[in-house]
Structure formats: C-alpha cells, structure tokens
C-alpha cells in the first residue's frame, strides 16, 4: 500500500476504474456513503475533472467530434489526460490525503494505460513515465476494477451519456481496453480488486464495501466476497 494509507494522519486513496458501462459513478457515490457512514471524512472526485482545468479538458476529451473530424492521436489524448491528472493530484487529491481525508476517485492512471496503451497502442513504458510525472509517485491504496463484458457495458450507456470513446471506437478497441485492465489487475493483485459489475447495483455496492473494509482494515472479521481472481 502507498504511504497515503500507512502513514499516520493520512487518508486512504481509492480509485474505481474499468471498461465503459460498469457503473463507476454510481458505485463511487455508494462507496462514499458507506465510508462516511463508518465515520471517515470522504472526498469524491473524478478523472478527468475535479478542477477547473480538469473539467475543461474533460469536455475536450469526451466530446463527440462527428465523422468529418480527424481522429485524435492516442498520445495526444494521453497528454491531455496527464495534464488534468497533474492538476487534480496537486490541487485536490494530495492535500485531502495529507489532511486525513479518504479520497475516492472515479478513474485514474490505470485508465490511460488501458485506453491509450492497450487500446490505442501507445507504448506502456511511455505512459508510465507520464503517470509518474502527473502523480509524483502517488499510487492508489485500493483500486476497484468494475469488470463486465464489453457488449453488456456499452449497451448500458444512455444516449445522452455516450462519449467519443463509445461512439467512435470499435468493439475490438474496447476489448483491448478490457484486456488491459485485467492485465493490470493480474500484475498488481495487492492493489486491484476485480469486481463483477454485471451483478445488480446493490450487490455490486455491497461487494465493494466489503472489499474496502477488508483491504483498508476497517473491520476485524472478513465479510462475504464476490471478488474475481483472473
């Protein structure tokens, strides 16, 4: 675990990530409520976003461009995500952690590895270098990976919630992204917990709460687990 969870006076850093349609926003909100109910000070934020700069970058990155627009280079996307990440880490996440607040962030650096790396073909070592620049080494104490089949996830998206990444990238791209997330999880099992996001919302929320309690030492007895090991 990173220093944010193991150093006295510091809050825990939890990220929620995964392929599109997994319910990250909803589950981040449910986890915030659970952690607050346990007496923790909790800050919920998102990537890209969470700062004035991040929200502007979010509009640029996620806006649907239309068929006439030239496709964005994956490294360009990665650089924009990195700029927004650098801002939110310095302005929001690190100060909150140092003040003893638990931070829950919907998406973080794993998304750039999965989408622009595994999905878009940018070399992973280059993306990891960018992540180090953006975060100054800040690593989540726990990452919840909401996993489900690509077709099921994309089918969940309401028309008004469809972004450029769902509208303008094919199924093969999204399959590579999912495979990338699972590869990250396999390489860091101590940090990343794979949760079956195809279950109903309440079941997924209960599983995440159980995992968070166990991994962060918030209870003495382990609860039921639906964590998948892959």
C-alpha positions in Angstrom: 0.0 0.0 0.0 1.2 3.5 -0.6 2.2 6.0 2.1 -1.3 7.6 2.0 -2.8 4.6 3.8 0.1 3.6 6.0 1.3 6.9 7.4 -0.5 8.2 10.5 -2.7 11.1 9.8 -3.1 10.4 6.1 -6.3 9.3 4.4 -6.7 6.3 2.1 -6.8 6.8 -1.7 -9.3 4.6 -3.5 -9.9 4.6 -7.2 -12.8 3.0 -9.2 -12.0 2.0 -12.7 -12.8 -0.3 -15.6 -14.4 -0.6 -19.0 -17.3 1.7 -20.1 -20.7 0.9 -18.6 -19.5 -0.7 -15.4 -21.3 1.9 -13.2 -18.2 3.7 -11.9 -20.1 6.9 -11.0 -22.9 5.2 -9.2 -20.6 2.9 -7.3 -18.2 5.7 -6.3 -21.2 7.5 -4.8 -22.3 4.4 -3.0 -18.8 3.8 -1.6 -18.5 7.4 -0.4 -21.8 7.0 1.5 -20.5 3.7 3.0 -17.2 5.2 4.1 -18.9 8.3 5.5 -21.2 6.0 7.5 -18.2 4.4 9.1 -17.1 7.8 10.3 -14.5 8.6 7.7 -14.1 12.0 6.1 -14.5 11.4 2.4 -13.9 13.3 -0.7 -15.4 12.1 -4.0 -13.9 13.3 -7.3 -13.4 12.1 -10.9 -11.0 12.0 -13.7 -10.7 13.9 -15.9 -12.3 16.6 -13.9 -12.3 17.7 -10.3 -10.7 21.1 -11.0 -11.5 23.9 -13.3 -8.8 22.8 -15.7 -9.8 19.2 -15.5 -13.4 19.9 -16.3 -12.4 21.8 -19.4 -10.1 19.0 -20.5 -12.9 16.6 -19.9 -15.1 18.5 -22.3 -12.4 18.3 -25.0 -11.6 14.7 -24.5 -15.1 13.2 -24.3 -16.9 15.4 -26.8 -18.2 13.6 -29.8 -16.5 15.1 -32.9 -18.5 13.7 -35.8 -17.4 11.7 -38.8 -15.8 14.7 -40.5 -13.3 15.3 -37.8 -9.8 13.8 -37.9 -9.3 11.1 -35.3 -7.3 12.2 -32.2 -3.9 10.7 -31.9 -3.8 8.4 -28.8 -0.7 10.0 -27.4 -2.4 13.4 -27.7 -5.3 12.0 -25.6 -2.8 10.7 -23.1 -1.0 14.0 -22.8 -4.4 15.8 -22.1 -5.4 13.2 -19.5 -1.9 13.6 -17.9 -2.3 17.4 -17.7 -5.7 17.0 -16.0 -4.3 14.4 -13.7 -1.3 16.5 -12.7 -3.7 19.3 -11.7 -6.1 17.2 -9.7 -3.3 15.4 -7.8 -1.7 18.7 -6.8 -4.8 20.7 -6.2 -7.3 18.2 -4.7 -6.1 14.7 -4.0 -2.8 15.0 -2.3 -3.9 17.9 0.0 -7.0 15.9 1.0 -5.0 12.8 1.8 -2.5 14.8 3.8 -5.4 16.3 5.8 -6.6 12.8 6.7 -9.5 12.6 4.3 -10.3 9.4 2.3 -10.3 10.2 -1.4 -12.4 8.2 -3.8 -11.7 9.0 -7.5 -13.7 7.6 -10.5 -10.9 6.7 -12.9 -7.2 7.4 -12.5 -3.9 6.5 -14.2 -5.0 2.9 -14.9 -7.5 4.2 -17.5 -4.7 5.9 -19.5 -2.7 2.6 -19.6 -5.8 0.7 -20.6 -7.3 3.1 -23.2 -4.4 4.8 -24.8 -1.9 2.0 -24.1 -3.6 -1.4 -24.6 -6.4 0.1 -26.6 -4.6 2.8 -28.6 -1.2 1.3 -28.9 0.9 3.9 -27.1 3.9 2.2 -25.5 3.2 1.3 -21.9 6.6 2.5 -20.7 5.9 5.9 -22.1 2.5 6.1 -20.4 4.0 5.0 -17.1 6.6 7.8 -17.4 3.7 10.3 -18.0 1.9 8.8 -15.0 4.9 9.4 -12.8 5.1 13.0 -13.9 1.5 13.5 -13.2 1.3 11.9 -9.8 4.8 12.3 -8.4 4.5 8.6 -7.4 1.1 8.8 -5.8 -0.5 5.3 -6.1 -4.0 4.2 -5.0 -4.1 2.1 -1.9 -7.1 0.3 -3.4 -8.4 0.1 -6.9 -11.8 -1.3 -7.6 -11.9 -2.7 -11.1 -15.6 -3.0 -12.3 -15.4 -5.6 -15.0 -18.1 -6.9 -17.3 -18.4 -8.0 -21.0 -17.9 -5.1 -23.4 -21.2 -5.6 -25.2 -23.1 -5.5 -21.9 -21.3 -2.4 -20.7 -21.8 -0.4 -23.9 -25.5 -1.4 -24.0 -26.0 0.2 -20.6 -25.0 3.6 -21.8 -27.9 6.0 -22.2 -27.8 8.1 -25.4 -27.0 11.3 -23.5 -24.1 9.6 -21.7 -22.3 8.3 -24.8 -18.8 9.9 -25.2 -16.3 9.9 -28.0 -14.8 6.7 -26.8 -18.0 4.8 -27.0 -19.2 6.4 -30.2 -16.1 6.5 -32.3 -14.1 3.4 -31.3 -14.9 -0.2 -32.4 -15.6 -3.3 -30.3 -12.0 -4.5 -30.8 -10.7 -1.4 -29.3 -12.9 -1.8 -26.2 -12.0 -5.5 -25.9 -8.3 -4.5 -25.9 -9.1 -1.9 -23.2 -10.8 -4.6 -21.0 -7.9 -6.9 -21.5 -5.6 -4.2 -20.5 -7.5 -3.5 -17.2 -7.4 -7.3 -16.4 -3.7 -7.4 -17.2 -3.1 -4.5 -14.8 -5.1 -6.3 -12.1 -3.2 -9.5 -12.6 0.1 -7.7 -12.3 -0.9 -5.9 -9.0 -3.3 -8.1 -7.1 -2.5 -6.5 -3.8 -3.9 -3.1 -5.1 -6.5 -4.1 -7.6 -9.7 -6.0 -6.8 -11.7 -7.2 -9.7 -15.5 -6.9 -9.1 -18.2 -8.5 -11.3 -20.1 -5.4 -12.5 -22.7 -7.5 -14.3 -24.5 -8.0 -11.0 -27.3 -5.7 -9.8 -26.3 -2.3 -8.4 -26.9 -3.2 -4.7 -25.0 -6.5 -4.9 -22.0 -4.7 -6.5 -22.1 -1.9 -3.9 -22.2 -4.4 -1.1 -19.2 -6.3 -2.5 -17.2 -3.1 -3.0 -18.0 -2.0 0.6 -16.8 -5.4 1.9 -13.6 -5.3 -0.1 -12.9 -1.7 1.0 -13.4 -2.7 4.7 -11.2 -5.7 4.4 -8.4 -4.1 2.4 -8.3 -0.9 4.5 -8.5 -2.7 7.8 -11.9 -1.2 8.8 -13.1 -4.4 10.5 -11.7 -7.4 12.2 -13.8 -10.1 10.5 -13.9 -10.6 6.7 -17.2 -10.4 5.1 -18.7 -12.1 2.0 -16.6 -11.7 -1.1 -17.5 -11.7 -4.8 -14.1 -10.6 -5.9 -12.9 -12.4 -9.0 -9.3 -13.5 -9.4 -8.1 -13.5 -13.0 
